[in-house]
Each structure stands twice: as structure tokens, then as C-alpha cells.
Amino acid sequence: MSVARQVVVEADGGSRGNPGPAGYGAVVIDPATGEPLAEAAEYIGVATNNVAEYRGLIAGLTAAKALFPDAGEALRVHVRMDSKLVVEQMSGRWKIKHPDMKPLAARAAAILPPSSVTYEWIPRAQNKHADRLANEAMDAGRDGRQWEGSASTAALDAPSARTPGTPSPVQGPVGDQAAGAARARAALAAARGAAAPAADALFSLAEEPVESGGEPTDAHPAPQQSAGTPQTGWGAAPDLGAPATLVLLRHGETALTPEKRFSGSGGTDPELSAVGRGQAERAAGHFAALGTVQEIVSSPLRRCRETAAAVAARLGLDVRIDESLRETDFGAWEGLTFGEVRERYGDDLTAWLASPDTAPTGGGESFAQVAERVAAARDRLVARYAGRTVLLVTHVTPIKTFVRLALGAPPEALFRMELSAASISTVAYYADGNASVRLLNDTSHLR
């Protein structure tokens, strides 16, 4: 009969941006001595807090199994995490709704027999070792490298003793212990005092948000706002929830861009120039550093698809194509400069500038028609991406139209906005129907 072996796994994960640059940490602990038996951490690229937390759990369970490969069902693992979401979902008390969470939860459940694993929620202040490992991993990713256990100091910041709730030890070998780590933690804890920092206490009060149906969402807890702190800005209003944020990226330059030629959806569909490809790469680096984009949607035109592909490659995301994001069809004006249009089609140009209902010469699209399809796309995208941040790679007229509609500005406002190639504008849409323009024609990432 196999001798029962028991270990504690503490795991955590986080992202700087949610989603953003993310990492996880996990430590396997001897419950009798508090000694760490194994550590794991990894930078995983752009992900949400919840994905990172599940990845931490998977790493911790995998490390525990690796310590005792022959234990089989005699191995008992007690998991302690400060993510109530993961603990409740893995315990079977909360349903798993988010499509990104389901395969991760299934993967975690398959590592060990379900009867061998128990789960316990702990305050963040009691999960410092794993939290520090996760932050070390994210710091490593920021510096363009992967976490290395030999350089880790996470054990030195861990608490000197585990709180009640850790299962009683059972007899049996505990594996190769990290010599001196527990003594170092005890010495540091004595020097610092036993009281946990006030900031940790704030985090321990946070609860997982609950959807209207009563089931917790796949969101990372955040510190609660103190009663005396005034709410500022749209984002602080708790009844509105997180907005759908549309980040509007104009494509990079083509050969027609510097010559200021009409280039819509009825022309030659030019590719990015060498300058445009460089702009797309710089935009990709910008969004990778921010770590906020969760989805990418592009116009079907080549210059946008090429720009979107550069960003998608850096973020590890797929690109959806939306026909409604295409540029205006400029009819017979395609490929001409403004001066050439004035010379050849002067009366038509004057009428076009005077009325949003007038189409360019030769059966092009009016601004009113463009506004109608952009508004429909906006409503569809806001509903689809409620509470998320989506990058829309599109053109001058659609971006100006998104901004104009958000501001409630008249059609002539289209002629009073400047949009440079590869510039970024942002509009957030809230549950009460209001919109907030947060950025217009930002080109700082290109400098």
C-alpha cells in the first residue's frame, strides 16, 4: 500500500492591463515545515488575470505531481489561492461560462484525480510567495527574457508561517527541500514585524464581481474604493460597468497617402509602402507594450489587413474582417488629388462638400451612406465586445465618423479633423448609451 503524501500548492497569476503582459507563479510547500519543495513561474505574453491564475494552478499541480511521480492516488494536494473565482469554479460550486476558462479548468482537473485535490481561498496577504513569483515572471517578460528560478527571491518575501486551514501533515517523504528558505523567511518576518501591510488588508476585502444572473464573472478582484473617495471619470461609476472600448487605428501609409490622393474602396486597393510597414510595426510594438487590446477587427482592404496582421502577430490574436469598416467609395475620384478633382469635377465637388447626402462623381458613396453603415457596425461591435477592448483597423472616413457620432457633431465636423497615417483614436461606449472620446489622432508611438 502506498504511503500517503501531502503537499500544499499556492498559486497566483496576474496581468498588467487585464488583459496585458501576464505571468503566473506557483510554489509546492511541505505542510509540516513550510519549506518550499518546488517553484514555477512563467511569462505568458498578453493574457487576462484569470487566464494567468489558471495557468498558475496548472503549473502548481504539475509540479506537485512531478515531485511524487509514483504516488498515484496516495498524493493529496491542498490548493490555496487568492482567486475566489478559480477556487469556486474548481470546487464545482460556480459554473465556468467564459470560453477561455473552460479548457484551462479541464486541463487543471486532468492533472490529478479529483479526489486528490482540495481547494481553499486565502487573502492575498497570505499568498505572497506565489504573487512574488508571478511578478518576477512579468518583470522578466518586460525585459525580454523568461523567469529563472536561480535568480528568484520570492521565498524571502513569503510569510513565515501558513495560516489555519492548511491540512495536517501525514507521514512520508517530502522530497528535496530548498534548504534554509523557511529560516530566511522567519528571520525577515521577525525583523519586519508580524503585521501585514495595510495595502494587503485592502486587497483581502475584495470580492469577485457578480453578473446579473448571480454567477461570478471571469474577472480579477480589485481593491474596494474607500467610502470617502469621490468617484471621478466615467470609469469609476459602478452602475455603468466596464465600457466597450473601440481603439481606432488608421492603416499605415500607401504610395497614395503622401500625395493626398483619394483612396477609397472603389480604387486599386494599394498595399502598404515601406514607410507604412514600418508604421504598422511601431503600432504593433505600442499595443504589445500596453497590453490592453483583446480583439482585432479590420477593414477588408489590403492596407488595413496588412496593418492589422502586424499587430496581431505581436499580440498573438486573430483578425476578424468586417466589411462595414471599409473606406468610402470615391467613385470617379479614386486616385486623384483634391486639385485634380476640382479641375475635372468642380460642380460635383462643391455639391459634395455642401451636403452629406451627395455622392462623388460616378456612383460613389455619400457621407450619409457611410455614416449609416458605420453606425450599424458600431452598434454591433459594442454589443459583441461589451466590457472589452477591441482594435479596429480602418480608414479616415470611418474613424472620423465614429468620433463624430460619439460627439453628436454635425456632418461638417468630418472636414475639421486631422487623421494621420497609423494614428490612434479611441472611443468608449457605456451601458447607458453614452460615449466618451478618449483619444484623437495620436501619433506619439511613431516618433
C-alpha positions as CSV (number, residue, x, y, z in Angstrom):
1,M,0.0,0.0,0.0
2,S,1.4,3.4,-0.9
3,V,2.3,5.8,1.8
4,A,0.1,8.9,1.7
5,R,2.0,12.1,0.7
6,Q,0.5,15.5,1.3
7,V,1.6,18.9,-0.1
8,V,0.2,22.4,-0.3
9,V,0.2,24.3,-3.6
10,E,-0.1,28.1,-3.6
11,A,-0.6,29.7,-7.0
12,D,-1.3,33.1,-8.4
13,G,-1.3,34.9,-11.7
14,G,-1.7,38.5,-12.9
15,S,-1.6,40.8,-15.9
16,R,-0.6,44.4,-16.1
17,G,-3.6,45.7,-18.0
18,N,-6.2,42.8,-17.8
19,P,-5.5,41.8,-20.5
20,G,-1.9,42.8,-20.6
21,P,1.6,41.4,-20.2
22,A,0.9,38.4,-17.9
23,G,2.6,35.8,-15.8
24,Y,2.0,33.2,-13.1
25,G,3.7,31.8,-10.1
26,A,3.3,28.6,-8.1
27,V,5.0,27.0,-5.1
28,V,4.7,23.5,-3.7
29,I,5.1,23.5,0.1
30,D,5.7,20.9,2.7
31,P,2.8,21.4,5.2
32,A,4.8,20.1,8.1
33,T,7.7,22.6,7.9
34,G,6.6,25.4,5.5
35,E,9.6,24.6,3.3
36,P,9.2,25.2,-0.4
37,L,9.7,22.0,-2.4
38,A,9.4,23.4,-5.9
39,E,8.7,26.7,-7.6
40,A,7.4,27.5,-11.0
41,A,6.8,30.8,-12.8
42,E,6.5,31.9,-16.4
43,Y,5.8,35.0,-18.5
44,I,2.9,34.0,-20.9
45,G,2.6,37.1,-23.0
46,V,-0.7,39.1,-23.3
47,A,-3.5,37.5,-21.2
48,T,-6.1,38.3,-18.6
49,N,-5.7,37.9,-14.9
50,N,-8.0,34.9,-14.9
51,V,-6.1,33.1,-17.6
52,A,-2.8,33.7,-15.7
53,E,-4.3,32.4,-12.5
54,Y,-5.5,29.2,-14.1
55,R,-2.0,28.8,-15.7
56,G,-0.5,29.2,-12.2
57,L,-2.8,26.5,-10.9
58,I,-1.9,24.1,-13.7
59,A,1.8,24.8,-13.1
60,G,1.5,24.1,-9.3
61,L,-0.4,20.9,-9.8
62,T,2.0,19.7,-12.4
63,A,5.0,20.5,-10.1
64,A,3.3,18.6,-7.2
65,K,2.8,15.5,-9.4
66,A,6.3,15.7,-10.7
67,L,7.7,15.6,-7.1
68,F,5.9,12.3,-6.4
69,P,5.5,10.6,-9.8
70,D,4.8,7.2,-8.3
71,A,2.4,8.3,-5.6
72,G,-0.7,7.9,-7.7
73,E,-3.9,8.4,-5.7
74,A,-1.9,8.4,-2.5
75,L,-0.8,12.0,-3.2
76,R,-3.0,14.7,-1.6
77,V,-2.7,18.3,-2.8
78,H,-4.3,21.2,-0.9
79,V,-4.5,24.2,-3.3
80,R,-4.6,27.7,-1.7
81,M,-5.3,30.7,-4.0
82,D,-6.5,34.3,-3.6
83,S,-8.7,34.0,-6.7
84,K,-12.1,33.2,-5.4
85,L,-13.2,32.6,-9.0
86,V,-10.7,29.8,-9.6
87,V,-11.3,28.2,-6.2
88,E,-15.1,28.2,-6.5
89,Q,-15.0,27.0,-10.1
90,M,-12.6,24.2,-9.5
91,S,-14.5,23.2,-6.4
92,G,-17.6,22.8,-8.6
93,R,-19.6,25.5,-6.8
94,W,-19.6,28.1,-9.6
95,K,-20.2,27.4,-13.3
96,I,-17.5,28.2,-15.8
97,K,-19.0,30.4,-18.5
98,H,-16.1,32.1,-20.2
99,P,-14.8,30.2,-23.2
100,D,-11.2,30.9,-22.4
101,M,-11.6,29.4,-18.9
102,K,-13.2,26.1,-19.8
103,P,-10.2,24.4,-21.5
104,L,-7.9,25.7,-18.7
105,A,-10.1,24.3,-16.0
106,A,-10.4,21.0,-17.8
107,R,-6.6,20.9,-18.1
108,A,-6.1,21.5,-14.4
109,A,-8.7,18.9,-13.5
110,A,-7.0,16.2,-15.5
111,I,-3.6,16.5,-13.8
112,L,-4.6,14.6,-10.7
113,P,-7.6,12.6,-9.7
114,P,-10.3,15.0,-8.5
115,S,-10.5,13.2,-5.1
116,S,-6.8,14.0,-4.5
117,V,-7.2,17.8,-4.7
118,T,-8.9,20.2,-2.3
119,Y,-9.2,24.0,-2.7
120,E,-9.2,26.9,-0.3
121,W,-9.5,30.6,-0.8
122,I,-7.0,32.7,1.1
123,P,-6.5,36.5,1.3
124,R,-3.9,38.0,-1.0
125,A,-1.7,38.8,2.1
126,Q,-1.3,35.0,2.7
127,N,-0.3,34.3,-0.9
128,K,2.8,36.4,-1.1
129,H,5.2,33.7,-2.3
130,A,3.2,32.9,-5.4
131,D,2.3,36.5,-6.0
132,R,6.0,37.4,-6.0
133,L,6.8,34.6,-8.4
134,A,4.1,35.9,-10.8
135,N,5.5,39.4,-10.6
136,E,9.1,38.2,-11.2
137,A,7.8,36.4,-14.3
138,M,6.1,39.6,-15.6
139,D,9.2,41.6,-14.8
140,A,11.3,39.1,-16.8
141,G,8.8,39.3,-19.8
142,R,9.0,43.1,-19.7
143,D,12.8,42.8,-20.1
144,G,12.5,40.4,-22.9
145,R,13.5,37.2,-21.0
146,Q,12.0,34.3,-19.2
147,W,11.9,33.8,-15.4
148,E,14.8,31.8,-13.9
149,G,14.4,30.0,-10.6
150,S,18.1,30.5,-9.7
151,A,17.6,34.3,-9.6
152,S,14.3,34.2,-7.7
153,T,14.0,36.0,-4.3
154,A,10.3,35.2,-3.9
155,A,10.8,32.8,-1.0
156,L,12.3,35.7,1.0
157,D,9.1,37.7,0.8
158,A,6.8,34.8,1.7
159,P,5.1,34.6,5.1
160,S,7.0,32.8,7.8
161,A,4.0,30.6,8.7
162,R,0.9,29.3,7.0
163,T,-2.5,30.3,8.3
164,P,-5.0,27.9,9.9
165,G,-6.7,25.8,7.3
166,T,-3.6,24.1,6.0
167,P,-4.2,20.3,6.3
168,S,-2.4,18.4,9.0
169,P,0.8,16.7,7.7
170,V,0.9,13.0,7.1
171,Q,3.9,10.7,7.3
172,G,6.0,10.0,4.3
173,P,8.9,11.6,2.4
174,V,8.6,15.2,1.4
175,G,11.2,15.4,-1.4
176,D,14.1,17.7,-1.8
177,Q,13.6,20.8,0.2
178,A,15.0,24.2,-0.5
179,A,17.5,24.4,2.3
180,G,17.3,27.5,4.5
181,A,14.3,29.2,2.8
182,A,12.0,28.8,5.8
183,R,14.6,30.1,8.2
184,A,15.3,33.0,5.9
185,R,11.6,33.8,5.8
186,A,11.3,33.6,9.6
187,A,14.2,35.9,10.1
188,L,12.9,38.5,7.7
189,A,9.4,38.3,9.1
190,A,10.7,38.9,12.7
191,A,12.7,41.9,11.5
192,R,9.7,43.4,9.7
193,G,7.1,42.7,12.4
194,A,4.2,40.4,12.2
195,A,1.6,42.9,11.0
196,A,0.6,42.6,7.3
197,P,0.8,45.8,5.3
198,A,-2.4,47.9,5.1
199,A,-2.5,47.5,1.4
200,D,-2.7,43.7,1.7
201,A,-5.6,44.1,4.0
202,L,-7.4,46.2,1.4
203,F,-6.9,43.5,-1.2
204,S,-8.2,40.8,1.1
205,L,-11.6,42.6,1.3
206,A,-12.2,42.4,-2.4
207,E,-14.8,40.0,-3.8
208,E,-15.3,38.6,-7.3
209,P,-17.9,40.7,-9.2
210,V,-21.2,39.0,-9.9
211,E,-23.2,39.2,-13.1
212,S,-26.9,40.0,-13.0
213,G,-27.7,36.3,-13.0
214,G,-25.8,35.8,-9.8
215,E,-22.9,33.9,-11.3
216,P,-19.4,35.3,-10.8
217,T,-17.7,36.7,-13.8
218,D,-14.2,35.8,-15.0
219,A,-12.7,39.0,-13.7
220,H,-9.8,39.6,-11.3
221,P,-10.7,41.2,-7.9
222,A,-9.6,44.7,-7.3
223,P,-9.3,46.8,-4.1
224,Q,-12.5,48.3,-2.9
225,Q,-12.9,52.1,-3.0
226,S,-13.0,53.7,0.4
227,A,-16.2,55.4,1.3
228,G,-14.7,58.8,1.4
229,T,-13.1,58.7,-2.0
230,P,-15.1,60.6,-4.6
231,Q,-15.8,59.0,-8.0
232,T,-14.0,60.6,-10.9
233,G,-14.5,60.0,-14.6
234,W,-16.7,57.6,-16.5
235,G,-14.8,54.5,-15.5
236,A,-15.5,55.0,-11.7
237,A,-19.2,54.7,-12.0
238,P,-20.1,51.3,-10.7
239,D,-23.5,51.1,-12.2
240,L,-22.2,51.6,-15.8
241,G,-19.7,48.7,-15.7
242,A,-16.7,48.4,-18.0
243,P,-17.2,50.1,-21.4
244,A,-16.8,48.6,-24.8
245,T,-13.6,50.4,-25.9
246,L,-13.0,50.8,-29.6
247,V,-9.4,51.7,-30.4
248,L,-9.4,53.1,-33.9
249,L,-6.1,52.6,-35.8
250,R,-5.8,54.1,-39.2
251,H,-3.8,52.0,-41.6
252,G,-0.2,52.8,-42.4
253,E,0.9,54.8,-45.5
254,T,0.5,53.6,-49.1
255,A,2.1,55.1,-52.1
256,L,-1.0,57.3,-52.5
257,T,-1.0,58.7,-48.9
258,P,1.7,61.3,-49.0
259,E,0.3,62.6,-52.3
260,K,-3.1,63.1,-50.6
261,R,-4.9,61.2,-53.3
262,F,-8.5,59.9,-52.9
263,S,-8.1,56.3,-52.0
264,G,-11.3,54.5,-51.1
265,S,-12.9,51.1,-51.5
266,G,-13.5,51.6,-55.3
267,G,-10.0,52.0,-56.4
268,T,-6.9,49.9,-56.8
269,D,-6.7,48.6,-53.2
270,P,-3.0,49.5,-52.7
271,E,-0.6,47.8,-50.4
272,L,1.4,49.4,-47.6
273,S,4.5,51.2,-48.7
274,A,7.9,50.6,-46.9
275,V,7.1,53.6,-44.7
276,G,3.6,52.1,-44.0
277,R,5.0,48.8,-43.0
278,G,7.3,50.5,-40.6
279,Q,4.4,52.4,-39.1
280,A,2.4,49.2,-38.7
281,E,5.4,47.6,-36.8
282,R,5.7,50.6,-34.5
283,A,1.9,50.5,-33.8
284,A,2.3,46.8,-33.1
285,G,5.0,47.4,-30.6
286,H,2.9,50.1,-29.0
287,F,-0.1,47.8,-28.4
288,A,2.2,45.0,-27.2
289,A,3.6,47.3,-24.6
290,L,0.2,48.5,-23.5
291,G,-1.3,45.0,-23.3
292,T,-4.9,46.2,-23.4
293,V,-6.2,45.0,-26.8
294,Q,-8.3,41.8,-26.6
295,E,-9.6,41.5,-30.1
296,I,-8.7,42.8,-33.6
297,V,-11.2,43.7,-36.4
298,S,-10.1,45.0,-39.7
299,S,-11.5,46.6,-42.9
300,P,-11.3,44.1,-45.8
301,L,-9.0,46.4,-47.8
302,R,-5.4,45.3,-48.2
303,R,-3.7,48.2,-46.4
304,C,-5.8,47.6,-43.3
305,R,-5.3,43.8,-43.4
306,E,-1.6,44.3,-43.6
307,T,-1.5,46.8,-40.7
308,A,-3.8,44.5,-38.6
309,A,-1.6,41.5,-39.3
310,A,1.4,43.2,-38.0
311,V,-0.3,44.0,-34.7
312,A,-1.9,40.5,-34.5
313,A,1.4,38.8,-34.9
314,R,2.8,40.7,-31.9
315,L,-0.3,40.1,-29.7
316,G,-0.9,36.5,-30.7
317,L,-4.5,37.4,-31.8
318,D,-6.6,36.5,-34.8
319,V,-8.0,39.2,-37.1
320,R,-11.7,39.4,-38.0
321,I,-12.8,41.1,-41.2
322,D,-15.8,43.5,-41.1
323,E,-17.0,44.8,-44.4
324,S,-18.6,47.8,-42.7
325,L,-15.2,49.2,-41.8
326,R,-14.1,49.8,-45.5
327,E,-13.3,53.3,-46.7
328,T,-15.8,55.4,-48.7
329,D,-16.2,54.6,-52.4
330,F,-15.0,57.8,-54.0
331,G,-16.3,56.8,-57.5
332,A,-14.5,58.6,-60.4
333,W,-12.3,60.5,-57.9
334,E,-10.3,57.4,-56.9
335,G,-6.6,58.0,-57.3
336,L,-7.0,61.8,-57.9
337,T,-5.8,64.6,-55.8
338,F,-8.2,67.2,-54.4
339,G,-6.9,69.7,-57.0
340,E,-7.4,67.3,-59.9
341,V,-11.0,66.6,-58.7
342,R,-11.7,70.4,-58.5
343,E,-10.4,70.8,-62.0
344,R,-12.3,68.0,-63.6
345,Y,-15.5,67.8,-61.5
346,G,-15.7,71.2,-59.9
347,D,-19.5,71.4,-59.5
348,D,-19.8,67.9,-58.2
349,L,-17.0,68.6,-55.6
350,T,-18.8,71.8,-54.4
351,A,-22.1,69.9,-54.0
352,W,-20.3,67.0,-52.1
353,L,-18.7,69.5,-49.7
354,A,-22.0,71.2,-49.1
355,S,-24.2,68.1,-48.4
356,P,-23.5,64.7,-46.7
357,D,-26.2,63.2,-48.9
358,T,-24.3,64.0,-52.2
359,A,-22.1,61.2,-53.6
360,P,-18.9,61.6,-55.5
361,T,-19.0,61.6,-59.3
362,G,-19.7,58.3,-60.9
363,G,-21.8,56.5,-58.4
364,G,-19.6,56.7,-55.3
365,E,-20.8,56.7,-51.7
366,S,-22.2,59.7,-49.8
367,F,-21.1,60.5,-46.2
368,A,-24.6,59.8,-45.1
369,Q,-24.4,56.3,-46.5
370,V,-21.0,55.8,-44.8
371,A,-22.4,57.1,-41.5
372,E,-25.3,54.6,-41.7
373,R,-23.1,51.6,-42.1
374,V,-20.6,52.8,-39.5
375,A,-23.4,53.4,-37.0
376,A,-24.7,49.8,-37.6
377,A,-21.1,48.5,-37.2
378,R,-20.7,50.5,-34.0
379,D,-23.9,49.0,-32.5
380,R,-22.9,45.5,-33.5
381,L,-19.4,45.8,-32.2
382,V,-20.4,47.5,-28.9
383,A,-22.9,44.7,-28.2
384,R,-20.4,42.0,-29.1
385,Y,-17.5,43.4,-27.2
386,A,-19.2,44.8,-24.1
387,G,-16.7,45.4,-21.4
388,R,-13.7,44.6,-23.7
389,T,-11.1,46.5,-25.7
390,V,-11.1,45.9,-29.4
391,L,-8.8,47.3,-32.0
392,L,-10.5,48.4,-35.3
393,V,-8.0,48.9,-38.1
394,T,-9.8,51.1,-40.6
395,H,-9.7,54.3,-42.6
396,V,-10.1,58.1,-42.4
397,T,-13.8,58.4,-43.0
398,P,-15.0,55.5,-40.8
399,I,-12.7,56.7,-37.9
400,K,-13.9,60.3,-38.3
401,T,-17.5,59.1,-38.4
402,F,-17.1,57.0,-35.2
403,V,-15.7,60.1,-33.4
404,R,-18.4,62.5,-34.9
405,L,-21.2,60.2,-33.9
406,A,-19.8,59.8,-30.4
407,L,-19.6,63.6,-30.0
408,G,-23.0,64.2,-31.6
409,A,-21.3,66.6,-34.0
410,P,-22.8,67.6,-37.4
411,P,-21.6,66.0,-40.6
412,E,-19.4,69.0,-41.5
413,A,-17.2,68.1,-38.5
414,L,-15.6,65.5,-40.8
415,F,-13.8,68.2,-42.5
416,R,-12.4,69.6,-39.2
417,M,-10.5,66.6,-38.0
418,E,-7.0,65.6,-39.0
419,L,-6.1,61.9,-39.1
420,S,-2.5,60.9,-39.8
421,A,-1.5,57.5,-41.2
422,A,-1.2,54.9,-38.4
423,S,-2.7,57.3,-35.9
424,I,-4.8,56.1,-33.0
425,S,-8.1,57.4,-31.7
426,T,-10.3,55.8,-29.0
427,V,-14.0,55.9,-28.1
428,A,-15.5,54.1,-25.1
429,Y,-19.2,53.1,-25.1
430,Y,-21.1,52.6,-21.8
431,A,-24.1,50.6,-20.9
432,D,-26.3,53.6,-20.6
433,G,-25.7,54.5,-24.2
434,N,-23.2,57.3,-23.6
435,A,-19.9,57.5,-25.4
436,S,-16.7,59.1,-24.4
437,V,-14.0,60.2,-26.9
438,R,-10.7,59.4,-25.1
439,L,-8.1,60.0,-27.9
440,L,-7.9,61.5,-31.3
441,N,-5.1,61.3,-33.9
442,D,-2.4,60.2,-31.5
443,T,0.9,59.6,-33.4
444,S,3.3,59.5,-30.4
445,H,4.1,55.8,-31.0
446,L,5.5,56.7,-34.4
447,R,8.2,59.1,-33.1
